[in-house]
Amino acid sequence: MKIDFFSAKKYDIDFFDIANKTTGFEINYHETHLGPHSVNMVNDADAICVFVNDKLTKAVIEQLAQKGVKIIALRCAGFNNVDLEAAKEFNISVCRVPAYSPQAVAEHAVAMLLTINRKTHKAYNRVREQNFSLNGLLGYNLFGKTVGVIGTGKIGKAFIKIMLGFSCKILAYDVFPDSELEKNGVTYVPLNKLFQESNIISLHCPLTKENHYLINKESINIMQHGITLINTSRGGLINTTDVIEALKSKQIGALCIDVYEQEETLFFKDLSLEIIDDDKIQRLISFPNVLLTSHQAFFTKEALEEIANVTINSISKIDQNVMPQKDSVMLT
C-alpha cells in the first residue's frame, strides 16, 4: 500500500509514522495541499491522505482515478472539500475521522470564550510591560447566561456539558435532537428563537449547501445587541463581510473564530514576513474584540493520536475489503 500524504506538517509526520509501524505502508509526505495545481504529484499511489484545505473537485478526483487511486482518506471530520458524487462515480472509497477528540475542539471554544470575555490575552501583555491597570479589561459572568449551540453532535455535546458546568442556560438547534441533553436541561428551539434569546452563540455543525453563510446580515440583525459569536467548525458558516459590518456597528460585541472561509491561503503557514493581501482577514485582526486562531482547536496530543490511528486503520481495512464501521468512518 502506497499513500501520498498532502498538507503534511512535522506533527503529522511524527504521529503518522508511529501509527504506521503496525502496517508498514509506504507514505510519501507532501507539504503542499492537494488541488488542480498539485494532483500530478500523485504517482503510483493506492491512496491519498488529505486535510481540511485540500480541494478534491470532480476534475481532481477523475485524475486520481486515472492514476489508480482507490482510497481518499480524510484525516478530519468535515468533508465539504470533497465531491462525494464524483468519488462514487469513479469508484473511489472515501473515509474520514468523525470523532477524533470532541473534547479538544469544545475546550478550545471555551478557552476562546473565556479569553475574549475576561481579556486575559490583553492583561498578559500589559503586565509584561509593567502596566497593572484594569481599565478596558471589564468582562461579564458566564454564570446564568443563555448560550445558543448550533449543532449538538459529539463536539457540540462536549461544549454544552462544559457550559452547563458554568450554570449557563442552554438553547440548542439540531435536526436530530439529543434526548440525553434534553434530560440534562438543554432546550431545543427553532433557529430564529436561538438567535433572538442567546447571549452567546457557538457553532458546532458541519458545512453544507443548506447552512452556507448561516451567519449573515439577516440572522445577525435578529440577535441580541452585543452578541458573542464563536465558530470552531467551518469558515463558510459565516459571511465575513456581514460580520465585519456587524462588528463596526457593535451588533456583534465579540467574535471568536478558529476557522475562516478563505483560510486555505493563510492557515498552517508562517506569513510573518509576507504582505497579506486578504483585506477581510486584515480587517478582522484589527478589531480589539476579535480573537482569531488558525484552525488550532483540534490540536492536542490525544486528537492527533486518534486521527493517525483511525486513518491508518481505515485505509488498512478498506485495502482488505473490510469496511470500517467505527462511528460512520465511511462516506462512500
C-alpha positions in Angstrom: 0.0 0.0 0.0 1.4 3.3 -1.1 0.0 6.6 0.3 0.5 10.1 -1.0 0.0 12.4 2.0 -0.8 16.1 1.4 -0.7 19.2 3.6 1.9 17.4 5.7 3.4 19.2 8.7 6.0 17.9 11.1 3.5 16.9 13.7 1.5 15.0 11.1 4.6 13.0 10.1 5.5 12.3 13.7 2.1 10.9 14.7 1.5 9.0 11.4 4.9 7.4 11.4 4.1 6.0 14.9 0.7 4.8 13.8 2.1 3.3 10.6 4.5 1.0 12.5 2.0 -1.8 12.7 1.1 -1.7 9.0 4.3 -0.6 7.2 2.6 1.4 4.5 4.8 3.4 2.2 3.9 7.0 2.9 5.1 9.9 0.7 4.7 13.2 2.6 4.0 16.4 0.6 3.9 19.8 2.3 1.7 21.3 -0.4 -2.0 20.9 -0.4 -3.8 18.8 -3.0 -5.7 20.5 -5.7 -5.6 21.0 -9.5 -2.2 22.5 -9.3 -0.6 19.5 -7.5 -2.6 16.4 -8.5 0.2 15.5 -10.9 2.4 14.8 -7.9 0.4 11.7 -7.2 2.4 8.8 -8.7 1.8 5.1 -8.3 -0.3 5.6 -5.1 -3.1 3.4 -3.9 -4.4 6.0 -1.5 -4.2 9.7 -0.8 -4.5 11.3 2.7 -5.8 14.8 2.8 -6.8 17.5 5.3 -9.4 20.3 5.5 -8.0 22.7 2.9 -7.2 20.2 0.2 -9.5 20.6 -2.8 -10.9 17.4 -4.2 -13.1 18.6 -7.1 -14.5 16.3 -9.7 -11.7 17.1 -12.0 -9.1 16.2 -9.3 -10.9 13.0 -8.4 -11.1 12.0 -12.1 -7.3 12.4 -12.4 -6.8 10.4 -9.2 -8.9 7.6 -10.6 -6.9 7.6 -13.8 -3.7 7.3 -11.7 -5.1 4.2 -10.0 -6.0 5.8 -6.6 -8.7 3.7 -4.8 -8.9 5.4 -1.4 -9.3 9.1 -0.3 -8.6 9.2 3.4 -9.7 12.5 5.1 -7.8 12.9 8.4 -10.5 15.2 9.7 -14.3 15.1 10.4 -15.5 17.6 7.8 -15.8 16.5 4.1 -17.2 19.6 2.4 -14.0 19.8 0.4 -14.6 16.5 -1.4 -17.0 15.9 -4.3 -18.5 12.7 -2.9 -20.7 12.1 -6.0 -17.5 12.2 -8.2 -15.8 9.7 -5.8 -18.8 7.3 -6.2 -18.7 7.8 -10.0 -15.1 6.9 -10.2 -15.3 4.1 -7.7 -13.0 5.6 -5.0 -13.7 4.9 -1.4 -13.7 7.9 0.9 -13.2 7.7 4.7 -12.8 10.2 7.4 -12.2 10.6 11.2 -15.6 11.7 12.5 -14.8 11.8 16.3 -11.1 12.1 16.9 -11.4 14.2 20.1 -14.6 16.2 20.6 -13.2 17.5 23.8 -10.3 19.1 22.1 -12.5 21.3 19.9 -15.0 22.0 22.6 -12.3 23.0 25.2 -10.7 25.4 22.6 -14.1 27.0 22.0 -14.5 27.6 25.8 -10.9 28.8 26.0 -11.6 31.4 23.3 -14.8 32.5 25.0 -13.1 33.0 28.4 -10.2 34.8 26.8 -12.3 37.3 24.8 -14.6 37.9 27.7 -12.0 38.3 30.5 -9.4 39.7 28.1 -6.6 37.6 29.7 -4.5 37.9 26.5 -4.5 41.7 26.8 -3.8 41.5 30.6 -0.9 39.2 30.0 0.7 41.6 27.6 0.1 44.6 29.9 1.7 43.0 32.9 4.8 42.0 30.9 5.1 45.8 30.2 4.6 46.6 33.9 1.2 48.0 33.2 -1.1 46.9 36.0 -4.1 49.0 35.1 -7.5 47.3 34.9 -9.0 49.9 32.5 -10.5 48.2 29.5 -10.4 44.7 30.9 -14.0 44.5 32.1 -15.8 41.2 31.4 -19.0 39.6 32.4 -20.0 36.5 34.4 -20.8 33.4 32.4 -23.0 32.2 35.3 -26.6 32.4 34.3 -26.0 33.5 30.7 -28.0 31.9 27.8 -25.8 30.0 25.4 -27.1 29.0 22.0 -25.4 26.0 20.5 -26.0 25.2 16.8 -25.2 21.5 16.2 -25.3 19.0 19.1 -23.2 16.2 17.7 -20.2 15.0 19.7 -18.4 18.3 19.7 -21.5 20.4 20.4 -22.4 18.0 23.2 -19.0 18.2 24.8 -19.2 22.0 24.6 -22.7 22.0 26.2 -21.5 19.8 29.1 -18.7 22.3 29.9 -21.1 25.3 29.7 -23.6 23.6 32.0 -20.8 23.5 34.5 -20.8 27.3 34.4 -24.5 27.2 35.2 -25.5 28.6 31.8 -28.9 28.1 30.3 -28.5 26.2 27.0 -30.6 26.6 23.9 -29.8 24.2 21.1 -30.7 23.7 17.5 -30.1 20.4 15.6 -32.1 18.5 13.1 -31.6 15.5 15.3 -32.2 16.5 19.0 -30.3 14.6 21.7 -32.6 13.0 24.3 -29.7 12.8 26.9 -29.1 16.6 26.6 -32.8 17.3 26.9 -32.8 15.2 30.2 -29.9 17.4 31.4 -31.9 20.6 30.9 -31.0 21.6 27.4 -33.9 23.2 25.4 -34.1 22.6 21.7 -35.7 25.6 19.9 -36.1 26.9 16.3 -33.1 28.6 14.9 -34.7 32.1 15.0 -35.6 31.7 18.7 -32.0 30.7 19.4 -30.7 33.8 17.6 -33.1 36.1 19.4 -32.6 34.8 23.0 -28.9 33.9 23.3 -26.2 36.0 24.9 -23.5 33.7 23.4 -23.8 31.6 20.2 -21.4 28.8 19.4 -21.3 26.9 16.0 -20.7 23.2 16.1 -22.1 21.9 12.8 -20.7 20.7 9.5 -20.7 23.0 6.5 -23.4 22.0 3.9 -25.1 23.7 1.0 -28.1 24.4 3.2 -26.2 26.2 6.0 -23.6 28.1 4.0 -23.5 31.6 5.4 -25.8 30.6 8.2 -24.5 33.7 10.0 -25.4 36.6 7.7 -26.8 40.1 7.8 -30.4 38.8 8.4 -29.6 36.4 11.1 -27.2 38.8 12.9 -29.9 41.5 12.9 -32.3 39.4 15.0 -29.6 38.5 17.6 -29.2 40.4 20.8 -27.1 43.6 20.6 -23.6 42.8 21.7 -23.8 39.1 21.0 -20.7 37.0 21.5 -20.2 34.6 18.5 -17.9 31.6 18.4 -17.0 29.4 15.4 -14.7 26.4 15.6 -16.5 24.5 12.8 -16.1 25.7 9.2 -15.4 29.2 7.9 -18.1 29.1 5.3 -20.8 29.1 8.1 -20.1 32.8 8.5 -20.4 35.6 5.9 -17.3 37.5 6.8 -18.4 40.8 5.1 -21.6 40.8 7.1 -19.8 40.0 10.3 -17.3 42.9 9.8 -20.2 45.3 9.3 -21.9 44.0 12.5 -18.6 44.4 14.4 -18.4 48.0 13.2 -22.0 48.7 14.3 -21.3 46.9 17.6 -24.2 44.5 17.0 -21.6 41.8 17.4 -19.9 42.5 20.7 -17.2 39.8 20.4 -16.1 37.3 17.8 -14.0 34.2 18.3 -13.1 32.2 15.2 -10.8 29.3 14.7 -11.8 29.0 11.1 -12.1 31.4 8.1 -13.8 31.0 4.8 -10.6 31.8 2.8 -8.2 30.0 5.2 -6.6 27.7 2.7 -4.3 30.6 1.5 -3.3 31.6 5.1 -3.6 29.0 7.8 -0.9 26.5 8.7 1.7 28.8 7.2 4.3 31.3 8.6 3.5 34.5 6.8 5.2 36.8 9.2 7.5 38.2 6.5 4.8 38.4 3.9 2.3 41.0 2.8 -1.1 39.5 3.1 -3.5 40.9 0.5 -6.7 39.5 2.1 -8.4 42.7 3.2 -11.1 40.8 5.2 -8.7 38.9 7.4 -6.7 42.1 8.0 -9.8 43.9 9.0 -10.8 41.2 11.4 -7.4 41.2 13.0 -7.7 45.0 13.5 -10.7 44.7 15.8 -9.8 44.6 19.5 -12.9 42.4 20.2 -12.0 39.7 17.7 -10.0 36.6 18.8 -8.7 34.6 15.8 -6.7 31.3 15.9 -5.6 29.4 12.9 -7.6 26.2 12.9 -6.0 25.1 16.2 -9.0 23.7 18.0 -8.2 20.1 17.1 -4.5 20.4 18.0 -4.0 18.2 21.1 -1.9 15.1 21.6 -4.9 12.9 22.1 -6.6 14.2 19.0 -3.5 13.7 16.7 -3.0 10.2 18.0 -6.6 9.3 17.3 -6.5 10.9 13.9 -3.5 9.0 12.9 -4.6 5.6 14.3 -8.2 5.8 12.8 -6.9 6.9 9.4 -4.3 4.2 9.1 -6.7 1.6 10.4 -9.4 2.7 7.9 -7.0 2.5 4.9 -5.9 -0.9 6.1 -9.5 -2.2 6.4 -10.5 -0.9 3.0 -7.4 -2.4 1.4 -8.5 -5.8 2.9 -12.1 -5.3 1.7 -13.3 -5.0 5.3 -15.4 -1.8 5.6 -14.5 0.0 8.9 -17.6 0.7 10.9 -16.3 2.9 13.8 -18.6 6.0 14.1 -19.5 6.1 10.4 -16.0 6.4 9.1 -17.0 5.6 5.6 -18.5 8.3 3.3 -18.7 6.2 0.1 
